[in-house]
Amino acid sequence: MSTDIINAGGKTPEQLASLRQITLVIYILYALAWLTGITAIIAIVINYIKREDAEGTLYESHFTWQIRTFWWGLGWSILGGITAIIGVGFIVLVVVGIWSIYRIVKGWLNWNDSKPMKV
């Protein structure tokens, strides 16, 4: 992958290293949300605080991926919780669970390979 694509934002190597580390921490926080729940809130706050710093780098697509995963997952989880009363919500909750695991793993793998996400 070309360095121009990786560093289109004109960041220093130190800034890119920091963004890479923060992106990993956010993926870990989303994964830990399966155990604690609250870490997803911490992750989304970090996503929004550091989003501007990631502009023009490959990590910008990861931040977008993470933010969309959070909001779509939350929305579908709320819908699943509401419709659990009639039974169909349990199916929705299982599907959104599998979907969110897929999104975390896919993002993590692309992060590991220094690839942007296709958002």
DRENTI-137032 format. One line per 8 residues: number of its first residue (from 0); their letters; for each residue x, y, z of N, C-alpha, C, CB. Coordinates in steps of 0.2 Angstrom, whole numbers. Glycine has a CB too. Layout:
% DRENTI-137032
NUM = A = X:Y:Z:X:Y:Z:X:Y:Z:X:Y:Z | ...
This chain:
% DRENTI-137032
0 = MSTDIINA = 4:-6:0:0:0:0:4:6:0:-5:0:6 | 3:11:-4:7:17:-5:6:21:2:4:21:-10 | 12:24:4:12:29:9:8:34:9:19:31:11 | 7:37:2:2:42:1:-5:41:3:2:44:-6 | -7:35:2:-14:32:4:-14:32:11:-16:26:0 | -9:29:14:-9:28:22:-9:35:25:-3:24:24 | -5:40:23:-4:46:26:-6:52:22:3:47:28 | -12:52:19:-15:57:15:-16:63:19:-21:55:11
8 = GGKTPEQL = -17:63:25:-18:68:30:-12:72:32:-21:66:36 | -6:70:29:0:74:31:2:73:38:-1:81:29 | 1:68:42:2:67:49:9:65:49:-2:62:52 | 12:66:55:19:64:57:19:56:58:22:68:63 | 24:53:58:24:46:60:22:45:67:31:43:59 | 23:49:71:21:49:78:13:49:79:24:54:83 | 11:54:75:3:55:75:0:49:72:1:61:71 | 3:46:67:0:40:64:0:34:69:3:38:57
16 = ASLRQITL = 6:34:72:7:28:77:2:29:83:14:28:80 | 0:35:85:-5:36:90:-12:35:88:-4:44:92 | -13:37:82:-20:35:79:-21:27:78:-21:38:72 | -15:24:76:-16:17:76:-17:14:82:-9:14:73 | -14:16:88:-15:13:94:-22:15:97:-10:16:99 | -24:21:96:-31:23:98:-36:19:94:-32:30:97 | -35:18:88:-40:13:84:-40:6:87:-38:13:77 | -35:4:89:-35:-3:92:-38:-3:99:-27:-5:93
24 = VIYILYAL = -37:2:103:-40:3:109:-47:3:109:-37:9:113 | -50:7:104:-57:7:103:-60:0:101:-58:12:97 | -57:-3:96:-59:-10:94:-59:-14:101:-55:-13:89 | -54:-14:105:-54:-18:111:-60:-16:116:-48:-17:115 | -61:-9:116:-67:-7:120:-74:-10:118:-67:1:121 | -74:-9:111:-81:-12:108:-81:-20:110:-81:-11:101 | -76:-23:109:-76:-30:111:-77:-32:118:-69:-34:109 | -74:-28:122:-76:-28:130:-83:-27:131:-71:-24:134
32 = AWLTGITA = -86:-23:127:-93:-21:129:-98:-27:129:-96:-16:123 | -95:-33:126:-99:-39:127:-99:-41:134:-96:-44:122 | -94:-39:138:-94:-41:145:-97:-36:150:-87:-43:147 | -95:-30:148:-97:-24:153:-102:-19:150:-91:-20:154 | -103:-19:144:-108:-14:141:-105:-7:141:-114:-14:145 | -103:-4:147:-101:3:147:-95:4:143:-99:4:155 | -91:0:141:-85:1:137:-87:4:130:-80:-5:137 | -92:2:128:-95:4:121:-96:12:122:-101:1:119
40 = IIAIVINY = -99:14:127:-100:21:128:-93:25:128:-104:23:135 | -88:22:132:-81:25:132:-79:25:125:-77:21:136 | -79:20:121:-77:19:114:-80:25:109:-78:12:111 | -87:25:110:-90:30:105:-88:37:107:-97:29:106 | -87:39:113:-84:46:115:-77:47:112:-84:46:123 | -73:42:113:-66:43:110:-67:43:102:-62:37:112 | -71:39:99:-72:40:92:-73:47:90:-77:35:90 | -78:50:93:-80:57:91:-75:62:93:-87:59:95
48 = IKREDAEG = -71:61:99:-66:66:101:-60:66:96:-64:64:108 | -58:60:94:-52:59:90:-54:59:82:-48:53:92 | -60:59:80:-62:58:73:-58:63:69:-69:59:73 | -58:70:71:-55:75:67:-47:73:66:-56:82:70 | -44:71:71:-37:69:70:-36:64:65:-34:67:77 | -41:60:64:-40:54:59:-41:56:52:-44:48:61 | -44:62:51:-46:64:44:-40:63:39:-48:71:44 | -41:61:34:-36:60:28:-31:54:29:-32:66:28
56 = TLYESHFT = -32:50:34:-28:44:35:-32:38:34:-25:44:43 | -29:32:34:-33:26:34:-37:25:40:-28:20:33 | -36:28:45:-39:27:52:-46:31:52:-35:29:58 | -47:35:47:-53:39:46:-59:34:45:-53:44:41 | -57:29:40:-62:24:38:-64:20:44:-60:20:32 | -59:18:48:-60:14:54:-65:17:59:-53:12:57 | -63:24:60:-68:28:65:-75:28:62:-65:35:65 | -76:29:56:-82:29:53:-86:22:54:-82:31:45
64 = WQIRTFWW = -82:17:52:-84:10:53:-86:8:61:-79:5:51 | -82:11:65:-84:10:72:-90:13:74:-78:12:77 | -90:20:72:-96:24:74:-103:21:71:-95:31:72 | -102:19:65:-108:16:62:-110:9:65:-107:15:55 | -105:5:67:-106:-1:71:-110:1:77:-100:-5:72 | -108:5:81:-111:7:87:-118:9:87:-107:13:91 | -119:14:82:-126:17:82:-131:12:79:-126:23:77 | -129:8:73:-133:3:70:-135:-2:75:-131:1:64
72 = GLGWSILG = -129:-4:79:-130:-10:84:-135:-8:89:-123:-12:87 | -134:-1:92:-138:1:97:-146:1:95:-136:8:99 | -147:4:89:-154:5:86:-157:-2:85:-153:8:79 | -153:-7:82:-156:-14:82:-157:-17:88:-152:-18:77 | -153:-16:93:-153:-19:100:-160:-16:103:-147:-18:104 | -161:-10:103:-167:-7:106:-173:-10:102:-167:1:105 | -173:-10:96:-179:-13:92:-180:-21:94:-178:-13:85 | -174:-24:95:-174:-31:97:-177:-32:104:-168:-34:97
80 = GITAIIGV = -175:-27:109:-177:-27:115:-185:-26:116:-173:-22:120 | -187:-21:112:-194:-19:112:-198:-25:109:-195:-13:108 | -196:-28:104:-200:-33:101:-199:-40:104:-198:-34:93 | -195:-41:109:-193:-47:112:-200:-49:116:-188:-46:118 | -204:-45:117:-211:-46:121:-215:-51:116:-215:-40:122 | -214:-50:110:-218:-55:105:-214:-60:102:-221:-50:99 | -208:-61:104:-203:-66:102:-199:-65:97:-208:-72:101 | -201:-61:92:-196:-60:86:-190:-56:88:-200:-56:81
88 = GFIVLVVV = -190:-52:94:-185:-48:96:-179:-52:98:-187:-44:102 | -180:-58:100:-174:-63:102:-170:-64:95:-176:-69:105 | -173:-65:90:-170:-66:83:-166:-60:81:-175:-68:78 | -169:-54:82:-166:-48:80:-160:-47:85:-171:-42:81 | -160:-49:91:-154:-48:96:-149:-53:94:-157:-49:103 | -150:-59:92:-145:-64:90:-142:-61:83:-148:-71:89 | -146:-59:79:-143:-57:72:-138:-51:73:-149:-55:67 | -141:-46:77:-137:-40:79:-130:-42:83:-141:-35:83
96 = GIWSIYRI = -131:-47:87:-125:-49:90:-120:-52:86:-127:-54:96 | -122:-56:81:-117:-59:76:-114:-54:72:-121:-65:72 | -119:-49:70:-117:-44:65:-111:-39:69:-123:-39:63 | -112:-38:75:-108:-33:78:-101:-37:79:-110:-31:85 | -101:-44:81:-95:-47:81:-91:-47:75:-96:-55:84 | -95:-48:69:-92:-48:63:-89:-41:61:-97:-49:57 | -92:-36:63:-89:-29:62:-83:-28:66:-95:-24:63 | -83:-30:72:-77:-29:76:-71:-33:73:-78:-31:84
104 = VKGWLNWN = -72:-40:72:-67:-44:69:-65:-41:62:-70:-51:68 | -69:-40:58:-67:-37:51:-63:-31:52:-73:-36:47 | -65:-26:56:-61:-20:57:-55:-21:60:-65:-15:62 | -54:-26:65:-48:-27:68:-43:-31:63:-49:-32:74 | -46:-35:59:-41:-38:54:-39:-33:49:-45:-44:50 | -43:-29:47:-41:-23:42:-36:-19:46:-47:-19:40 | -37:-17:52:-32:-13:56:-26:-16:56:-35:-12:63 | -26:-23:58:-19:-27:58:-15:-27:52:-21:-34:60
112 = DSKPMKV = -19:-27:46:-16:-27:40:-14:-20:37:-20:-31:35 | -16:-15:41:-15:-8:39:-19:-6:33:-8:-6:38 | -25:-9:33:-30:-7:27:-36:-3:29:-33:-14:24 | -38:2:25:-44:5:27:-50:1:26:-44:12:22 | -55:3:30:-62:0:29:-65:2:23:-66:1:36 | -69:-2:20:-74:0:14:-80:2:18:-75:-5:9 | -81:9:18:-87:11:22:-92:14:17:-86:16:27
